Amino acid sequence: MAAAFTLALTVSNAFSQDADDMQKPREFEQAITRTLRARYLLFTPKGYEAKAKREWPLMLFLHGAGERGTNLQKVAVHGPPKLVKSRRDFPFILVSPQCPDNETWSNEVLLALLDDVIAAHRVDTNRIYLTGLSMGGFGSWSLALRYPERFAAVAPVCGGGNTLDVLLASRKNTLALKALPFWVFHGAKDPVVKLDESERMVKSLKAVGVKEIEFTIYPEAEHDSWTETYANEKLYDWFLAHERKPQKKD
């Protein structure tokens, strides 16, 4: 028995050494240079003057899948860019980018665009707001959860997101997220993006202690929950009531 045990141990150790020789740690690194590009509609409110000292709140609006492409005017079919066609007194700088055909929203592109607009315009960086519908609702969730410190309030409409972005966020992001107000909108009868997409996200925000969450469900609405949402003046008052403040330690 002792000889058999010794033989088995020797074979086991030999196999372990062979396995270590076969599987070794490696590291990969590659520098990548990318050109980021976005076409967008820019609205500046009545009274805006580029050289004045006054700074203005900014709203970033993300359209749905049907408005992708190269015809920039499609971006103004729904939501705030449609609203400002007849409302010059809209009190925000409004940035409405267009997502290319066959693509979805890129956080990298959106952040670069946001930084470019901020550098060129009189933006109050403590009052930057984010909203979007359908595919843009998904884009709003993604951007807000990855970069919560950039926004003062977020309103995703009939979208959804990855709850892991909430539950596995870094401590820094979680602290910023807890202070970020959300107003979520969805139609109860939505056949395209199911209501539970928003419900899951709201539940995950509450689980990590997000302090301010409003959730509006339209009982009879299908996928178009955006028309009623963006026609509601209370939404814009809600945005303007929020300002990003320095984070406090827990």
Solvent accessible surface area in square Angstrom, and as a share of the most:
residue,aa,sasa,rsa
1,M,201,0.90
2,A,80,0.62
3,A,81,0.63
4,A,61,0.47
5,F,139,0.58
6,T,80,0.47
7,L,116,0.58
8,A,60,0.46
9,L,89,0.44
10,T,78,0.45
11,V,90,0.52
12,S,62,0.40
13,N,75,0.38
14,A,48,0.37
15,F,146,0.61
16,S,57,0.37
17,Q,118,0.52
18,D,80,0.41
19,A,39,0.30
20,D,94,0.49
21,D,92,0.48
22,M,164,0.73
23,Q,154,0.69
24,K,110,0.46
25,P,126,0.79
26,R,198,0.72
27,E,162,0.73
28,F,167,0.70
29,E,154,0.69
30,Q,119,0.53
31,A,105,0.81
32,I,129,0.65
33,T,137,0.79
34,R,141,0.52
35,T,107,0.62
36,L,61,0.31
37,R,180,0.66
38,A,32,0.24
39,R,124,0.45
40,Y,64,0.24
41,L,41,0.20
42,L,68,0.34
43,F,28,0.12
44,T,37,0.21
45,P,3,0.02
46,K,137,0.58
47,G,57,0.55
48,Y,35,0.13
49,E,110,0.49
50,A,69,0.53
51,K,199,0.84
52,A,33,0.26
53,K,185,0.78
54,R,144,0.52
55,E,86,0.38
56,W,11,0.04
57,P,4,0.03
58,L,0,0.00
59,M,0,0.00
60,L,0,0.00
61,F,1,0.00
62,L,0,0.00
63,H,2,0.01
64,G,2,0.02
65,A,45,0.35
66,G,58,0.55
67,E,18,0.08
68,R,62,0.22
69,G,10,0.10
70,T,115,0.67
71,N,82,0.42
72,L,28,0.14
73,Q,113,0.50
74,K,69,0.29
75,V,1,0.00
76,A,4,0.03
77,V,70,0.40
78,H,52,0.23
79,G,10,0.09
80,P,0,0.00
81,P,6,0.04
82,K,113,0.48
83,L,50,0.25
84,V,21,0.12
85,K,143,0.61
86,S,105,0.68
87,R,53,0.19
88,R,131,0.48
89,D,87,0.45
90,F,0,0.00
91,P,36,0.23
92,F,0,0.00
93,I,0,0.00
94,L,3,0.01
95,V,0,0.00
96,S,0,0.00
97,P,1,0.01
98,Q,12,0.05
99,C,3,0.02
100,P,64,0.40
101,D,84,0.44
102,N,142,0.73
103,E,90,0.41
104,T,96,0.56
105,W,35,0.12
106,S,40,0.26
107,N,30,0.15
108,E,81,0.36
109,V,29,0.17
110,L,2,0.01
111,L,24,0.12
112,A,39,0.30
113,L,12,0.06
114,L,1,0.00
115,D,70,0.36
116,D,87,0.45
117,V,1,0.00
118,I,39,0.20
119,A,90,0.70
120,A,69,0.53
121,H,46,0.20
122,R,69,0.25
123,V,8,0.05
124,D,22,0.12
125,T,58,0.34
126,N,60,0.31
127,R,59,0.22
128,I,3,0.02
129,Y,0,0.00
130,L,0,0.00
131,T,0,0.00
132,G,0,0.00
133,L,3,0.02
134,S,13,0.09
135,M,23,0.10
136,G,0,0.00
137,G,0,0.00
138,F,76,0.32
139,G,5,0.05
140,S,0,0.00
141,W,0,0.00
142,S,39,0.25
143,L,0,0.00
144,A,0,0.00
145,L,2,0.01
146,R,123,0.45
147,Y,74,0.28
148,P,2,0.01
149,E,52,0.23
150,R,53,0.19
151,F,3,0.01
152,A,4,0.03
153,A,0,0.00
154,V,0,0.00
155,A,0,0.00
156,P,1,0.00
157,V,0,0.00
158,C,0,0.00
159,G,0,0.00
160,G,0,0.00
161,G,19,0.19
162,N,76,0.39
163,T,31,0.18
164,L,96,0.48
165,D,23,0.12
166,V,2,0.01
167,L,92,0.46
168,L,136,0.67
169,A,26,0.20
170,S,68,0.44
171,R,160,0.58
172,K,138,0.58
173,N,31,0.16
174,T,29,0.17
175,L,28,0.14
176,A,6,0.05
177,L,1,0.01
178,K,43,0.18
179,A,67,0.52
180,L,4,0.02
181,P,12,0.08
182,F,0,0.00
183,W,24,0.09
184,V,0,0.00
185,F,1,0.01
186,H,0,0.00
187,G,0,0.00
188,A,41,0.32
189,K,112,0.48
190,D,5,0.02
191,P,80,0.50
192,V,102,0.59
193,V,15,0.09
194,K,116,0.49
195,L,34,0.17
196,D,76,0.39
197,E,44,0.20
198,S,0,0.00
199,E,72,0.32
200,R,98,0.36
201,M,0,0.00
202,V,8,0.04
203,K,155,0.66
204,S,7,0.04
205,L,0,0.00
206,K,131,0.55
207,A,77,0.60
208,V,29,0.17
209,G,35,0.34
210,V,12,0.07
211,K,155,0.66
212,E,60,0.27
213,I,35,0.18
214,E,68,0.30
215,F,64,0.27
216,T,37,0.22
217,I,68,0.34
218,Y,23,0.09
219,P,95,0.60
220,E,128,0.57
221,A,22,0.17
222,E,103,0.46
223,H,33,0.15
224,D,69,0.36
225,S,1,0.01
226,W,29,0.10
227,T,85,0.49
228,E,105,0.47
229,T,0,0.00
230,Y,9,0.04
231,A,79,0.61
232,N,49,0.25
233,E,81,0.36
234,K,143,0.61
235,L,0,0.00
236,Y,3,0.01
237,D,83,0.43
238,W,23,0.08
239,F,0,0.00
240,L,57,0.28
241,A,81,0.63
242,H,29,0.13
243,E,86,0.39
244,R,81,0.29
245,K,143,0.61
246,P,123,0.78
247,Q,78,0.35
248,K,175,0.74
249,K,190,0.81
250,D,118,0.61
